[in-house]
Amino acid sequence: MASREKILGCWLGKAVGGTLGQTFEGLSGPLSADFYYPVPEEMVPNDDLDLQVLYACIIDGLETPVVDRHILAASWADHVEFPWNEYGVGMRNLAEGLRPPYTGSFDNWFTCGEGAAIRSELWACLAPGDPDLAAAYAYEDACFDHAGDGIVAAQFLARLQSLAFVESDPDTLLDGALAGIPSDSGIHAVVTDTRAWVAEGLDWLEVRERIMERYGRSDFTDVRPNTGFVVLGWLAGADFSERICITNNCGEDCDSSTASLGALLGILDPGSIDQKWLAPIGRDLVLNDEITGITPPATIDGFTDLVIDLAERLGGRAPEPELPAFDAGSHAIPVQLGWYNTTFGKWDIRDQTELPPIGSASPAAQVDFAPATLPGTWVTKPREEFEDRILVLRYSLTGRGRENVRLMFNSTEHFRVWLDDEFLFGAQGSQYMFPAPHAAPVGQTHDFTLGDGVHDLVIAVRKPPAERASAEWVIGLVELPSALWIENAFAPDRG
């Protein structure tokens, strides 16, 4: 059984790192913060910790505690209102009848987001010194809203933090954590590279630059660079303060990466957390309002005691996973597909993108449509499959009783959108993909009031230029103000 001091240190370090990083979340580094900004008067709530408190409360409420993906998934449906990134997709997939692990792997652009890596500490605390069990617990959780490296990152951190209860040497810890994850994974690669670059004596700024060059992408929450930043801060810093500031100042999803490192350091040496970091946040456990229907412990100390008691009740019980049947084709989206060309028109029917000008009439009447299906809301269409210069898509759209909605069409290409023959919106495409309806690129969402029934949605997409191999887009309809996805919004006959 792990010491209470180390488990308490885990949660205090988590709260410190999350509070430090929240101000700077999403910024590109390098940054130069050396303390909280602004200085808080209590712990700042963070989903990184909120969701672990929820899980612990739900599992503790079971007559026989068990870490089970279906129980964890049900807790999202019953108690979580976070719409963000993979969270929203996982909850949408669950509402559409999918079960883990397919809620995470199907039609999910954010499979490699940070959302499960930031939930690793609970599993380490429930399996201290047993990295295999901690990783098995982490999988049960992560498969709800992730796949690939998004799961591997959670398992890596759970293994690392579990081993930190019984080991202290960084090389021993990293070797043990890496031993249980795929050697061909992006997480294995970024951790190995980061270790090597630090060992070469490179400054943390140079290591950060190399991590971003090799592993960065448009999604600032991607686990690959952010896991590298956790390792970088740990290895390059001399003490708790320097280490969390290095990780924070790498930028990107720095509330998450800094919280993960803070938790690791708190397990390794609870006494290393300087009082200057602890005094402003106090010991009250503060959760976001989007966690509903539970009564959490009032303090971090109370949560620590709950976790210790839960570990005793679990007694090292391993998950007993099952793999439900899944037919991806049954969740495909029916559409009509056609082709259009404005080459022989003038500026009255096209603008510089070759698409109909903003505010113009829908081209649907001039298009010969054929029935087709798309694999989901996320589509990648190779350039060579474009039969003409403009692809015209026709979706059926329903709000399923939600009236105030947001339509997102996040695409690499120029596009125009019409609803029921009325122009809705359009955008000049960019290569910036971040298809989260609450924070999609500017110009790629539209808020409006949607009437009852089934609506005709027409979207014209310009063929990618020669230098780009494919067009990519994600379409989504969410209710407002929550920004939660509306289930089966593009499949009115389903559900």
Secondary structure by P-SEA (a helix, b strand, c coil): cccaaaaaaaaaaaaaaaaacccccccccccccccccccccccccccaaaaaaaaaaaaaacccccccaaaaaaaaacccccccaaaaaaaaaaaaccccccccccccccccccccccccaaaaaaccccaaaaaaaaaacccccccaaaaaaaaaaaaaaaaccccccaaaaaaaaacccccccaaaaaaaaaaaaaaacccaaaaaaaaaacccccccccaaaaaaaaaaaaaacccaaaaaaaaaacccaaaaaaaaaaaaaaaacccccccccccccccccccccccccccccccaaaaaaaaaaaaaaacccccccccccccccccccccccccccccccccccccccccccccccccccccccccccccccbbbbccccccccbbbbbbbbbccccccccccccccccccccccccccccccccccccccccccccccbbbbbbcccbbbbbbbbcccccccccccccccccccccccccccccccccc
